[in-house]
Amino acid sequence: MVAFQRKYDAACVILLSDNQVSCDTTDYDSFPIIVSYPPRSPPQLEMILKMISETANELLNVDKIIYKFSSQEQCTYILTTVEPNIYLVILFENKKSEKDSFY
């Protein structure tokens, strides 16, 4: 995780779970961070949780990778489901596209 974050200059890489406690995006305890690098909560956590809630149906497909660019923040969010109720989020502080290679 650390090597990936450094190699691709990601702002952060996060694994978080959905405890299914609440569907309310303001209840951050229902999405506890499992692991994050750097080891802190990103300032964009509220935006990340909102995106997960908005794309919940798409994220049911484990093979689906969602790319979202926020022109307001100039950040790219990449979201995918690792296992049911566990999400991988990669945040870049620039614009990325599906064509960018992360191998």
Secondary structure per residue as TSV (DSSP state, phi and psi in degrees):
chain	resnum	aa	ss	phi	psi
A	1	M	-	360.0	-44.9
A	2	V	H	-65.6	-44.1
A	3	A	H	-62.3	-42.2
A	4	F	H	-62.1	-47.9
A	5	Q	H	-58.3	-43.3
A	6	R	H	-72.1	-44.5
A	7	K	H	-61.2	-41.1
A	8	Y	T	-102.4	8.2
A	9	D	T	54.9	42.7
A	10	A	-	-76.7	144.0
A	11	A	S	-67.2	-39.1
A	12	C	E	-163.2	157.1
A	13	V	E	-127.6	126.9
A	14	I	E	-132.6	137.6
A	15	L	E	-110.2	125.1
A	16	L	E	-136.5	157.2
A	17	S	E	-113.5	159.3
A	18	D	-	-112.4	104.8
A	19	N	-	-73.9	-2.5
A	20	Q	S	57.9	24.9
A	21	V	S	-74.8	-39.5
A	22	S	-	-153.9	147.4
A	23	C	-	-93.4	0.7
A	24	D	-	-76.5	118.7
A	25	T	T	-68.0	-12.6
A	26	T	T	-83.2	-9.0
A	27	D	-	-91.8	83.4
A	28	Y	G	-67.1	-20.7
A	29	D	G	-67.5	-18.2
A	30	S	G	-81.8	-5.5
A	31	F	S	-127.6	66.5
A	32	P	-	-69.4	141.9
A	33	I	E	-76.7	125.6
A	34	I	E	-78.8	-51.7
A	35	V	E	-152.8	146.5
A	36	S	E	-144.1	140.4
A	37	Y	E	-132.4	124.9
A	38	P	S	-60.4	154.9
A	39	P	S	-75.6	65.9
A	40	R	S	-155.5	160.7
A	41	S	-	-74.4	129.4
A	42	P	-	-72.2	150.5
A	43	P	T	-64.0	-18.0
A	44	Q	T	-89.6	13.7
A	45	L	H	-56.1	-41.3
A	46	E	H	-60.7	-42.4
A	47	M	H	-65.1	-40.6
A	48	I	H	-61.2	-46.5
A	49	L	H	-65.4	-37.1
A	50	K	H	-64.2	-42.4
A	51	M	H	-65.3	-40.1
A	52	I	H	-62.2	-44.0
A	53	S	H	-63.9	-41.5
A	54	E	H	-69.9	-27.9
A	55	T	T	-110.1	19.2
A	56	A	H	-53.9	-42.2
A	57	N	H	-66.5	-40.7
A	58	E	H	-65.9	-36.7
A	59	L	H	-73.3	-8.6
A	60	L	T	-64.4	-27.4
A	61	N	S	-81.9	110.5
A	62	V	T	-60.0	-27.9
A	63	D	T	-85.4	-2.6
A	64	K	-	-81.6	132.0
A	65	I	E	-117.2	126.3
A	66	I	E	-109.8	127.5
A	67	Y	E	-108.3	125.6
A	68	K	E	-131.3	128.9
A	69	F	E	-109.6	129.0
A	70	S	E	-101.1	107.8
A	71	S	T	-68.2	-27.4
A	72	Q	T	-66.2	-43.7
A	73	E	T	-95.4	-10.8
A	74	Q	T	56.4	44.3
A	75	C	E	-126.7	147.0
A	76	T	E	-109.4	131.9
A	77	Y	E	-111.6	130.1
A	78	I	E	-117.0	122.9
A	79	L	E	-123.7	141.9
A	80	T	E	-155.0	162.7
A	81	T	E	-99.0	126.5
A	82	V	E	-86.8	-46.5
A	83	E	E	-144.4	164.4
A	84	P	T	-52.4	127.2
A	85	N	T	70.9	13.4
A	86	I	E	-126.8	124.1
A	87	Y	E	-116.0	142.9
A	88	L	E	-106.8	127.7
A	89	V	E	-125.8	128.9
A	90	I	E	-118.8	129.8
A	91	L	E	-115.5	127.6
A	92	F	E	-115.8	139.8
A	93	E	S	-92.4	38.6
A	94	N	S	-159.8	-179.6
A	95	K	-	-86.3	128.6
A	96	K	-	-125.1	159.1
A	97	S	-	-131.6	173.9
A	98	E	T	-63.8	-22.1
A	99	K	T	-77.4	-18.1
A	100	D	S	-65.7	139.0
A	101	S	-	-97.2	132.6
A	102	F	-	-123.1	41.3
A	103	Y	-	-93.6	360.0
